[in-house]
Structure formats: structure tokens, C-alpha cells
Amino acid sequence: MSDPTPKIKILQGALEPDLSAATYQIHDESHTLGNALRWMLMKNPKVEFCGYSVPHPSENHIHMRIQMYDNLSSLDALLQALSNLDDLCITIDEAYQKNLGEGQYERWDEQS
């Protein structure tokens, strides 16, 4: 049975209709995604502000605030940043697997 909670939800207070400023709740994520996603969003020169928070340690989600220049859509920026982050992870994994396959790494033997 699938979880009925949506992965991303737009919280109240978003600027309609363009979503140029909005706070998104991302379910089942923590600082790991929050910090990487904030970094990727801030690489976009059209993003005026981006920050995230974990509202409470016992809550299983993060809040990501995005504000855009020129009334551009923060949702578009969020989706693009998620895609870019996914591409970056694939590139890192491919480089890691290639280097691992070459076997040119130091091994340490465990000693009793």
C-alpha cells in the first residue's frame, strides 16, 4: 500500500498566481537533501532567496523557502534544481564506479 502523503506540498502564503515566493514542505527528507537542494537552488541566478528548515526533530519533513526575481515560478526553479541534483548524483556515482573498477586504491588490512 502506498503512502497517501504527497512528497512535495505548497504551504499557505505562496504568492499566487505565479508562485514567485513560496514555502514547500518536502516529506520524508532531512538536512541531507535540504542542504544540497538549497545549494543547487542558490546556483540559479534567478533565485533571490532560498533557505530550508527542519521544523522539529520529530517531524519527518523539511520546509524549503524559495523567492524568485522577476515574478518567475519558484516551483519551476525547485523542479529544475531537483533534476540538476539528480544529474549530479548520477555523474558522481558513474565516476566512483569507474574509479572503483580500475582498482587503483589503497587497501588497509585489519589487524587484531
Secondary structure, 3 states (H helix, E strand, C coil): CCCCCCCEEECCCCCCCCCCEEEEEEECCCHHHHHHHHHHHHCCCCEEEEEEECCCCCCCEEEEEEEECCCCCHHHHHHHHHHHHHHHHHHHHHHHHHHHHHCCCCCCCCCC
